[in-house]
Amino acid sequence: MMQTAGFNGFNGRFDFTFRGHEQKSAAFLQQKREEEERSRRLADVRQQQREAARYFSSPRSRARDNEPTRSPPRELHRIQAPVEFSWPYGGSKVVLAGSFSNWKDRIPLERDSDGVWRTSLRLIPGVYMYKFLVDNDNWCHDMSRESTRDAEGNINNLVRVSVKQAL
């Protein structure tokens, strides 16, 4: 009789431990599924960025006499999000450059009534580095915004464009 009671007590502890293990396994599997889904979404976004980069870097996509030669693919229009860039630190001329255009284009900012330089771009989801060129000779980053170092050690600002922003 005592052996049965001891055996049942062991089974109770074993079942409890096993159930706890099942719960941990289920949580682990759920986390693994979520990570795989994030990886798939990231791969999709990277593919869309490569397509956009190919499109915008081709000579045919550049305008001749300020008239577009072709429009971007329809799927790129659907996933772009408006992103505002601002430079509140003065200057007589401010332009923006960044990884969203492979650092090739210089996008002029306009000064508003408050003296803040602003521009707005439509970007596909992703993470982009950017910097401001102030008065044609000073490359500056905004210290009040997120920043990172690039491969050459330059400090650049970061902007993160999410799919939610595009919808």
N, CA and C atoms as a LAMMPS dump frame, in Angstrom:
ITEM: TIMESTEP
0
ITEM: NUMBER OF ATOMS
501
ITEM: BOX BOUNDS ff ff ff
-5.0000000000000000e+02 5.0000000000000000e+02
-5.0000000000000000e+02 5.0000000000000000e+02
-5.0000000000000000e+02 5.0000000000000000e+02
ITEM: ATOMS id mol type element x y z
1 1 1 N 0.819 -1.185 0
2 1 2 C 0 0 0
3 1 3 C 0.863 1.248 0
4 2 1 N 1.928 1.235 0.794
5 2 2 C 2.787 2.407 0.825
6 2 3 C 3.511 2.577 -0.499
7 3 1 N 3.847 1.463 -1.136
8 3 2 C 4.521 1.569 -2.418
9 3 3 C 3.605 2.207 -3.444
10 4 1 N 2.327 1.859 -3.457
11 4 2 C 1.389 2.441 -4.402
12 4 3 C 1.257 3.932 -4.174
13 5 1 N 1.129 4.326 -2.902
14 5 2 C 0.997 5.758 -2.604
15 5 3 C 2.259 6.491 -3.061
16 6 1 N 3.444 5.918 -2.786
17 6 2 C 4.688 6.559 -3.219
18 6 3 C 4.772 6.624 -4.736
19 7 1 N 4.334 5.563 -5.406
20 7 2 C 4.377 5.516 -6.861
21 7 3 C 3.451 6.565 -7.453
22 8 1 N 2.22 6.676 -6.884
23 8 2 C 1.279 7.694 -7.373
24 8 3 C 1.817 9.098 -7.133
25 9 1 N 2.456 9.314 -5.996
26 9 2 C 3.048 10.624 -5.719
27 9 3 C 4.114 10.962 -6.758
28 10 1 N 4.937 9.969 -7.116
29 10 2 C 5.962 10.191 -8.137
30 10 3 C 5.326 10.534 -9.474
31 11 1 N 4.265 9.77 -9.846
32 11 2 C 3.582 10.059 -11.111
33 11 3 C 3.018 11.468 -11.108
34 12 1 N 2.476 11.898 -10.005
35 12 2 C 1.928 13.258 -9.919
36 12 3 C 3.007 14.291 -10.18
37 13 1 N 4.149 14.09 -9.551
38 13 2 C 5.247 15.032 -9.774
39 13 3 C 5.745 14.944 -11.203
40 14 1 N 5.846 13.736 -11.723
41 14 2 C 6.315 13.541 -13.084
42 14 3 C 5.338 14.167 -14.075
43 15 1 N 4.021 13.934 -13.865
44 15 2 C 3.025 14.529 -14.756
45 15 3 C 3.089 16.046 -14.7
46 16 1 N 3.267 16.601 -13.493
47 16 2 C 3.338 18.058 -13.356
48 16 3 C 4.552 18.59 -14.118
49 17 1 N 5.696 17.935 -13.93
50 17 2 C 6.916 18.351 -14.622
51 17 3 C 6.745 18.207 -16.119
52 18 1 N 6.138 17.115 -16.545
53 18 2 C 5.943 16.88 -17.972
54 18 3 C 5.024 17.941 -18.573
55 19 1 N 3.936 18.284 -17.844
56 19 2 C 3.025 19.327 -18.345
57 19 3 C 3.748 20.664 -18.455
58 20 1 N 4.581 20.963 -17.466
59 20 2 C 5.365 22.204 -17.526
60 20 3 C 6.299 22.198 -18.716
61 21 1 N 6.885 21.062 -19.001
62 21 2 C 7.765 20.916 -20.162
63 21 3 C 6.97 21.111 -21.453
64 22 1 N 5.755 20.55 -21.507
65 22 2 C 4.914 20.729 -22.694
66 22 3 C 4.593 22.202 -22.91
67 23 1 N 4.3 22.918 -21.824
68 23 2 C 3.992 24.345 -21.943
69 23 3 C 5.209 25.112 -22.44
70 24 1 N 6.374 24.783 -21.918
71 24 2 C 7.598 25.442 -22.377
72 24 3 C 7.86 25.107 -23.837
73 25 1 N 7.623 23.857 -24.223
74 25 2 C 7.821 23.454 -25.614
75 25 3 C 6.863 24.19 -26.533
76 26 1 N 5.613 24.332 -26.118
77 26 2 C 4.635 25.042 -26.936
78 26 3 C 5.036 26.51 -27.08
79 27 1 N 5.497 27.126 -26
80 27 2 C 5.94 28.521 -26.068
81 27 3 C 7.161 28.645 -26.97
82 28 1 N 8.086 27.679 -26.855
83 28 2 C 9.271 27.685 -27.703
84 28 3 C 8.88 27.553 -29.177
85 29 1 N 7.973 26.617 -29.473
86 29 2 C 7.538 26.435 -30.858
87 29 3 C 6.837 27.681 -31.393
88 30 1 N 6.015 28.32 -30.566
89 30 2 C 5.334 29.549 -30.982
90 30 3 C 6.361 30.652 -31.276
91 31 1 N 7.355 30.769 -30.402
92 31 2 C 8.402 31.769 -30.61
93 31 3 C 9.172 31.468 -31.888
94 32 1 N 9.456 30.197 -32.127
95 32 2 C 10.168 29.789 -33.341
96 32 3 C 9.353 30.138 -34.584
97 33 1 N 8.03 29.877 -34.554
98 33 2 C 7.157 30.219 -35.681
99 33 3 C 7.147 31.718 -35.94
100 34 1 N 7.081 32.497 -34.861
101 34 2 C 7.075 33.956 -34.992
102 34 3 C 8.388 34.462 -35.6
103 35 1 N 9.513 33.866 -35.168
104 35 2 C 10.808 34.253 -35.726
105 35 3 C 10.888 33.91 -37.214
106 36 1 N 10.382 32.74 -37.596
107 36 2 C 10.378 32.351 -39.003
108 36 3 C 9.508 33.288 -39.829
109 37 1 N 8.362 33.686 -39.283
110 37 2 C 7.475 34.622 -39.98
111 37 3 C 8.157 35.978 -40.151
112 38 1 N 8.838 36.454 -39.093
113 38 2 C 9.576 37.718 -39.196
114 38 3 C 10.661 37.618 -40.26
115 39 1 N 11.354 36.482 -40.297
116 39 2 C 12.403 36.284 -41.297
117 39 3 C 11.836 36.3 -42.709
118 40 1 N 10.675 35.659 -42.891
119 40 2 C 10.038 35.661 -44.22
120 40 3 C 9.643 37.078 -44.618
121 41 1 N 9.042 37.823 -43.672
122 41 2 C 8.635 39.202 -43.977
123 41 3 C 9.843 40.061 -44.298
124 42 1 N 10.931 39.887 -43.539
125 42 2 C 12.139 40.653 -43.785
126 42 3 C 12.718 40.324 -45.155
127 43 1 N 12.704 39.053 -45.53
128 43 2 C 13.187 38.659 -46.855
129 43 3 C 12.333 39.296 -47.95
130 44 1 N 11.006 39.354 -47.739
131 44 2 C 10.129 40.001 -48.712
132 44 3 C 10.45 41.482 -48.842
133 45 1 N 10.651 42.149 -47.717
134 45 2 C 10.964 43.58 -47.736
135 45 3 C 12.305 43.813 -48.428
136 46 1 N 13.292 42.971 -48.131
137 46 2 C 14.606 43.125 -48.778
138 46 3 C 14.505 42.921 -50.283
139 47 1 N 13.692 41.962 -50.708
140 47 2 C 13.495 41.743 -52.14
141 47 3 C 12.85 42.979 -52.771
142 48 1 N 11.867 43.557 -52.107
143 48 2 C 11.218 44.756 -52.62
144 48 3 C 12.201 45.921 -52.667
145 49 1 N 13.089 46.014 -51.676
146 49 2 C 14.097 47.074 -51.689
147 49 3 C 15.061 46.885 -52.863
148 50 1 N 15.473 45.635 -53.123
149 50 2 C 16.36 45.381 -54.261
150 50 3 C 15.686 45.762 -55.568
151 51 1 N 14.394 45.419 -55.697
152 51 2 C 13.661 45.785 -56.909
153 51 3 C 13.575 47.301 -57.051
154 52 1 N 13.306 47.983 -55.953
155 52 2 C 13.22 49.441 -55.994
156 52 3 C 14.572 50.048 -56.336
157 53 1 N 15.644 49.51 -55.755
158 53 2 C 16.98 50.036 -56.038
159 53 3 C 17.338 49.84 -57.504
160 54 1 N 17.011 48.659 -58.054
161 54 2 C 17.276 48.422 -59.475
162 54 3 C 16.501 49.406 -60.336
163 55 1 N 15.245 49.629 -59.951
164 55 2 C 14.411 50.533 -60.734
165 55 3 C 14.959 51.958 -60.684
166 56 1 N 15.223 52.447 -59.479
167 56 2 C 15.615 53.842 -59.333
168 56 3 C 17.052 54.114 -59.738
169 57 1 N 17.9 53.081 -59.817
170 57 2 C 19.281 53.31 -60.228
171 57 3 C 19.478 53.157 -61.737
172 58 1 N 18.465 52.675 -62.444
173 58 2 C 18.62 52.51 -63.881
174 58 3 C 18.526 53.862 -64.576
175 59 1 N 19.312 54.076 -65.644
176 59 2 C 19.294 55.361 -66.33
177 59 3 C 17.923 55.689 -66.929
178 60 1 N 17.169 54.668 -67.288
179 60 2 C 15.861 54.917 -67.894
180 60 3 C 14.872 55.502 -66.901
181 61 1 N 15.103 55.252 -65.608
182 61 2 C 14.158 55.754 -64.619
183 61 3 C 14.371 57.23 -64.328
184 62 1 N 15.553 57.751 -64.68
185 62 2 C 15.821 59.165 -64.434
186 62 3 C 15.064 60.008 -65.446
187 63 1 N 14.632 61.139 -64.99
188 63 2 C 13.842 62.011 -65.857
189 63 3 C 14.737 62.765 -66.832
190 64 1 N 14.257 62.916 -68.057
191 64 2 C 14.9 63.769 -69.045
192 64 3 C 14.057 65.032 -69.132
193 65 1 N 14.686 66.158 -68.932
194 65 2 C 13.973 67.443 -68.953
195 65 3 C 12.818 67.452 -67.959
196 66 1 N 13.043 66.86 -66.781
197 66 2 C 12.052 66.851 -65.692
198 66 3 C 10.767 66.112 -66.03
199 67 1 N 10.777 65.238 -66.996
200 67 2 C 9.595 64.431 -67.291
201 67 3 C 9.957 62.963 -67.142
202 68 1 N 9.178 62.217 -66.362
203 68 2 C 9.522 60.801 -66.156
204 68 3 C 9.397 60.009 -67.449
205 69 1 N 10.322 59.07 -67.627
206 69 2 C 10.268 58.224 -68.81
207 69 3 C 9.392 57.001 -68.577
208 70 1 N 9.239 56.62 -67.316
209 70 2 C 8.341 55.517 -66.972
210 70 3 C 7.98 55.638 -65.503
211 71 1 N 6.901 55.045 -65.125
212 71 2 C 6.496 55.115 -63.721
213 71 3 C 6.976 53.863 -62.998
214 72 1 N 7.163 53.958 -61.681
215 72 2 C 7.597 52.789 -60.909
216 72 3 C 6.56 51.67 -60.992
217 73 1 N 6.974 50.44 -60.767
218 73 2 C 6.025 49.335 -60.758
219 73 3 C 4.904 49.577 -59.76
220 74 1 N 3.727 49.132 -60.089
221 74 2 C 2.542 49.383 -59.27
222 74 3 C 2.699 48.884 -57.838
223 75 1 N 3.341 47.718 -57.647
224 75 2 C 3.464 47.176 -56.3
225 75 3 C 4.331 48.065 -55.404
226 76 1 N 5.245 48.847 -55.982
227 76 2 C 6.051 49.749 -55.165
228 76 3 C 5.214 50.898 -54.619
229 77 1 N 4.246 51.37 -55.397
230 77 2 C 3.38 52.451 -54.922
231 77 3 C 2.566 51.998 -53.715
232 78 1 N 2.164 50.752 -53.711
233 78 2 C 1.301 50.265 -52.63
234 78 3 C 2.019 50.168 -51.303
235 79 1 N 3.321 49.957 -51.324
236 79 2 C 4.015 49.713 -50.058
237 79 3 C 4.866 50.883 -49.597
238 80 1 N 4.759 52.032 -50.211
239 80 2 C 5.543 53.183 -49.786
240 80 3 C 4.842 53.93 -48.657
241 81 1 N 5.638 54.476 -47.765
242 81 2 C 5.102 55.236 -46.635
243 81 3 C 5.695 56.644 -46.653
244 82 1 N 4.891 57.655 -46.302
245 82 2 C 5.442 59.009 -46.221
246 82 3 C 6.335 59.15 -44.981
247 83 1 N 7.507 59.718 -45.18
248 83 2 C 8.451 59.918 -44.085
249 83 3 C 8.915 61.373 -44.139
250 84 1 N 8.813 62.057 -43.011
251 84 2 C 9.241 63.456 -42.96
252 84 3 C 10.625 63.558 -42.354
253 85 1 N 11.47 64.353 -42.997
254 85 2 C 12.814 64.645 -42.506
255 85 3 C 12.866 66.129 -42.158
256 86 1 N 13.496 66.457 -41.047
257 86 2 C 13.581 67.867 -40.656
258 86 3 C 14.954 68.173 -40.072
259 87 1 N 15.38 69.424 -40.291
260 87 2 C 16.642 69.932 -39.767
261 87 3 C 16.349 71.259 -39.074
262 88 1 N 16.275 71.277 -37.734
263 88 2 C 15.887 72.497 -37.02
264 88 3 C 17.062 73.392 -36.618
265 89 1 N 18.274 73.115 -37.109
266 89 2 C 19.467 73.782 -36.604
267 89 3 C 19.992 74.904 -37.495
268 90 1 N 19.176 75.393 -38.425
269 90 2 C 19.579 76.535 -39.235
270 90 3 C 20.4 76.163 -40.444
271 91 1 N 20.949 77.206 -41.062
272 91 2 C 21.711 77.065 -42.288
273 91 3 C 21.037 77.852 -43.393
274 92 1 N 21.808 78.171 -44.448
275 92 2 C 21.222 78.919 -45.556
276 92 3 C 20.726 77.989 -46.664
277 93 1 N 21.237 76.751 -46.695
278 93 2 C 20.777 75.747 -47.657
279 93 3 C 20.99 74.377 -47.024
280 94 1 N 19.964 73.534 -47.067
281 94 2 C 20.069 72.191 -46.485
282 94 3 C 19.529 71.187 -47.489
283 95 1 N 20.308 70.126 -47.729
284 95 2 C 19.863 69.034 -48.59
285 95 3 C 20.012 67.722 -47.824
286 96 1 N 19.305 66.711 -48.285
287 96 2 C 19.266 65.4 -47.648
288 96 3 C 19.845 64.363 -48.599
289 97 1 N 20.645 63.457 -48.074
290 97 2 C 21.145 62.322 -48.842
291 97 3 C 21.041 61.099 -47.953
292 98 1 N 20.851 59.931 -48.579
293 98 2 C 20.737 58.738 -47.765
294 98 3 C 20.81 57.45 -48.553
295 99 1 N 20.768 56.363 -47.829
296 99 2 C 20.85 55.038 -48.448
297 99 3 C 19.601 54.709 -49.26
298 100 1 N 18.503 55.439 -49.042
299 100 2 C 17.28 55.208 -49.816
300 100 3 C 17.48 55.555 -51.288
301 101 1 N 18.516 56.339 -51.608
302 101 2 C 18.842 56.64 -53.01
303 101 3 C 20.292 56.281 -53.316
304 102 1 N 20.848 55.356 -52.541
305 102 2 C 22.25 54.954 -52.669
306 102 3 C 23.198 56.138 -52.542
307 103 1 N 22.819 57.152 -51.777
308 103 2 C 23.607 58.35 -51.497
309 103 3 C 23.888 59.179 -52.741
310 104 1 N 23.185 58.931 -53.832
311 104 2 C 23.44 59.654 -55.087
312 104 3 C 22.658 60.956 -55.181
313 105 1 N 21.391 60.945 -54.805
314 105 2 C 20.543 62.12 -54.962
315 105 3 C 20.696 63.051 -53.768
316 106 1 N 20.632 64.335 -54.045
317 106 2 C 20.605 65.37 -53.01
318 106 3 C 19.213 65.986 -53.043
319 107 1 N 18.443 65.778 -52
320 107 2 C 17.054 66.226 -51.955
321 107 3 C 16.993 67.525 -51.146
322 108 1 N 16.568 68.619 -51.769
323 108 2 C 16.535 69.896 -51.05
324 108 3 C 15.42 69.935 -50.01
325 109 1 N 15.704 70.566 -48.889
326 109 2 C 14.71 70.798 -47.853
327 109 3 C 14.227 72.241 -47.982
328 110 1 N 13 72.484 -47.567
329 110 2 C 12.442 73.831 -47.612
330 110 3 C 12.254 74.335 -46.186
331 111 1 N 12.54 75.632 -45.998
332 111 2 C 12.398 76.223 -44.675
333 111 3 C 10.939 76.63 -44.457
334 112 1 N 10.377 76.219 -43.306
335 112 2 C 8.999 76.602 -42.99
336 112 3 C 8.989 77.904 -42.187
337 113 1 N 7.813 78.339 -41.784
338 113 2 C 7.672 79.617 -41.07
339 113 3 C 8.364 79.613 -39.711
340 114 1 N 8.606 78.445 -39.147
341 114 2 C 9.299 78.339 -37.856
342 114 3 C 10.818 78.301 -38.01
343 115 1 N 11.303 78.329 -39.253
344 115 2 C 12.738 78.272 -39.503
345 115 3 C 13.292 76.856 -39.542
346 116 1 N 12.419 75.852 -39.548
347 116 2 C 12.84 74.447 -39.599
348 116 3 C 12.856 73.999 -41.061
349 117 1 N 13.946 73.361 -41.457
350 117 2 C 14.063 72.831 -42.818
351 117 3 C 13.359 71.483 -42.857
352 118 1 N 12.493 71.258 -43.868
353 118 2 C 11.703 70.013 -43.952
354 118 3 C 11.573 69.52 -45.381
355 119 1 N 11.432 68.209 -45.481
356 119 2 C 11.03 67.575 -46.733
357 119 3 C 10.344 66.267 -46.386
358 120 1 N 9.565 65.771 -47.309
359 120 2 C 8.861 64.508 -47.104
360 120 3 C 9.135 63.591 -48.296
361 121 1 N 9.433 62.339 -48.014
362 121 2 C 9.689 61.338 -49.057
363 121 3 C 8.774 60.152 -48.843
364 122 1 N 8.521 59.419 -49.906
365 122 2 C 7.791 58.16 -49.806
366 122 3 C 8.821 57.042 -49.958
367 123 1 N 8.93 56.219 -48.905
368 123 2 C 9.933 55.153 -48.876
369 123 3 C 9.266 53.801 -48.678
370 124 1 N 9.884 52.794 -49.261
371 124 2 C 9.388 51.441 -49.028
372 124 3 C 9.881 50.995 -47.652
373 125 1 N 9.2 50.045 -47.007
374 125 2 C 9.612 49.598 -45.669
375 125 3 C 11.064 49.133 -45.641
376 126 1 N 11.755 49.514 -44.594
377 126 2 C 13.151 49.145 -44.429
378 126 3 C 13.826 50.08 -43.44
379 127 1 N 15.124 49.915 -43.285
380 127 2 C 15.92 50.766 -42.411
381 127 3 C 16.913 51.506 -43.299
382 128 1 N 16.946 52.819 -43.172
383 128 2 C 17.774 53.651 -44.033
384 128 3 C 18.673 54.559 -43.2
385 129 1 N 19.887 54.784 -43.711
386 129 2 C 20.78 55.778 -43.134
387 129 3 C 20.637 57.059 -43.94
388 130 1 N 20.791 58.189 -43.273
389 130 2 C 20.728 59.463 -43.982
390 130 3 C 21.541 60.51 -43.244
391 131 1 N 21.827 61.603 -43.962
392 131 2 C 22.583 62.702 -43.402
393 131 3 C 22.163 63.988 -44.098
394 132 1 N 22.41 65.11 -43.444
395 132 2 C 22.091 66.414 -44.006
396 132 3 C 23.374 67.086 -44.469
397 133 1 N 23.308 67.748 -45.627
398 133 2 C 24.408 68.559 -46.113
399 133 3 C 23.979 70.012 -45.931
400 134 1 N 24.648 70.704 -45.012
401 134 2 C 24.27 72.07 -44.647
402 134 3 C 25.253 73.045 -45.287
403 135 1 N 24.709 74.018 -45.995
404 135 2 C 25.491 75.077 -46.651
405 135 3 C 26.554 74.518 -47.6
406 136 1 N 26.255 73.422 -48.256
407 136 2 C 27.097 72.796 -49.289
408 136 3 C 28.459 72.294 -48.817
409 137 1 N 28.768 72.366 -47.522
410 137 2 C 30.086 71.88 -47.123
411 137 3 C 30.128 71.144 -45.787
412 138 1 N 29.041 71.099 -45.045
413 138 2 C 29.045 70.432 -43.744
414 138 3 C 28.073 69.252 -43.737
415 139 1 N 28.615 68.033 -43.669
416 139 2 C 27.774 66.85 -43.51
417 139 3 C 27.424 66.74 -42.039
418 140 1 N 26.136 66.743 -41.719
419 140 2 C 25.693 66.738 -40.326
420 140 3 C 24.655 65.645 -40.078
421 141 1 N 24.66 65.132 -38.865
422 141 2 C 23.587 64.244 -38.438
423 141 3 C 22.876 64.91 -37.271
424 142 1 N 21.626 64.58 -37.085
425 142 2 C 20.809 65.151 -36.011
426 142 3 C 21.046 64.322 -34.758
427 143 1 N 21.698 64.912 -33.759
428 143 2 C 22.045 64.175 -32.543
429 143 3 C 20.826 63.822 -31.701
430 144 1 N 19.676 64.432 -31.972
431 144 2 C 18.48 64.123 -31.194
432 144 3 C 17.707 62.937 -31.775
433 145 1 N 18.168 62.393 -32.878
434 145 2 C 17.503 61.247 -33.508
435 145 3 C 18.421 60.033 -33.5
436 146 1 N 17.821 58.876 -33.751
437 146 2 C 18.572 57.625 -33.754
438 146 3 C 19.699 57.69 -34.78
439 147 1 N 20.877 57.178 -34.408
440 147 2 C 22.02 57.21 -35.316
441 147 3 C 22.822 55.918 -35.194
442 148 1 N 23.726 55.726 -36.159
443 148 2 C 24.589 54.55 -36.191
444 148 3 C 25.857 54.901 -36.953
445 149 1 N 26.849 54.04 -36.868
446 149 2 C 28.082 54.22 -37.644
447 149 3 C 28.024 53.309 -38.863
448 150 1 N 28.474 53.817 -39.999
449 150 2 C 28.523 52.992 -41.2
450 150 3 C 29.859 52.256 -41.256
451 151 1 N 30.116 51.541 -42.336
452 151 2 C 31.322 50.729 -42.466
453 151 3 C 32.6 51.566 -42.423
454 152 1 N 32.525 52.827 -42.866
455 152 2 C 33.706 53.704 -42.851
456 152 3 C 33.856 54.453 -41.528
457 153 1 N 32.928 54.263 -40.596
458 153 2 C 32.998 54.92 -39.302
459 153 3 C 32.255 56.241 -39.218
460 154 1 N 31.569 56.648 -40.301
461 154 2 C 30.786 57.881 -40.285
462 154 3 C 29.521 57.69 -39.463
463 155 1 N 29.115 58.73 -38.745
464 155 2 C 27.876 58.672 -37.979
465 155 3 C 26.749 59.171 -38.87
466 156 1 N 25.713 58.367 -39.018
467 156 2 C 24.541 58.696 -39.827
468 156 3 C 23.283 58.509 -38.989
469 157 1 N 22.259 59.254 -39.337
470 157 2 C 20.957 59.033 -38.714
471 157 3 C 20.309 57.811 -39.329
472 158 1 N 19.384 57.215 -38.577
473 158 2 C 18.617 56.063 -39.053
474 158 3 C 17.141 56.42 -39.084
475 159 1 N 16.462 55.922 -40.102
476 159 2 C 15.003 56 -40.119
477 159 3 C 14.507 54.587 -40.406
478 160 1 N 13.526 54.173 -39.629
479 160 2 C 12.925 52.847 -39.798
480 160 3 C 11.518 53.025 -40.349
481 161 1 N 11.291 52.458 -41.518
482 161 2 C 9.979 52.559 -42.154
483 161 3 C 9.332 51.187 -42.05
484 162 1 N 8.185 51.14 -41.38
485 162 2 C 7.52 49.857 -41.171
486 162 3 C 6.407 49.662 -42.187
487 163 1 N 5.998 48.42 -42.325
488 163 2 C 4.879 48.104 -43.208
489 163 3 C 3.62 48.794 -42.703
490 164 1 N 3.477 48.899 -41.371
491 164 2 C 2.301 49.571 -40.798
492 164 3 C 2.204 51.014 -41.259
493 165 1 N 3.34 51.709 -41.359
494 165 2 C 3.339 53.09 -41.82
495 165 3 C 2.85 53.187 -43.261
496 166 1 N 3.125 52.162 -44.04
497 166 2 C 2.767 52.19 -45.458
498 166 3 C 1.306 51.889 -45.687
499 167 1 N 0.638 51.306 -44.702
500 167 2 C -0.767 50.947 -44.885
501 167 3 C -1.705 51.993 -44.384
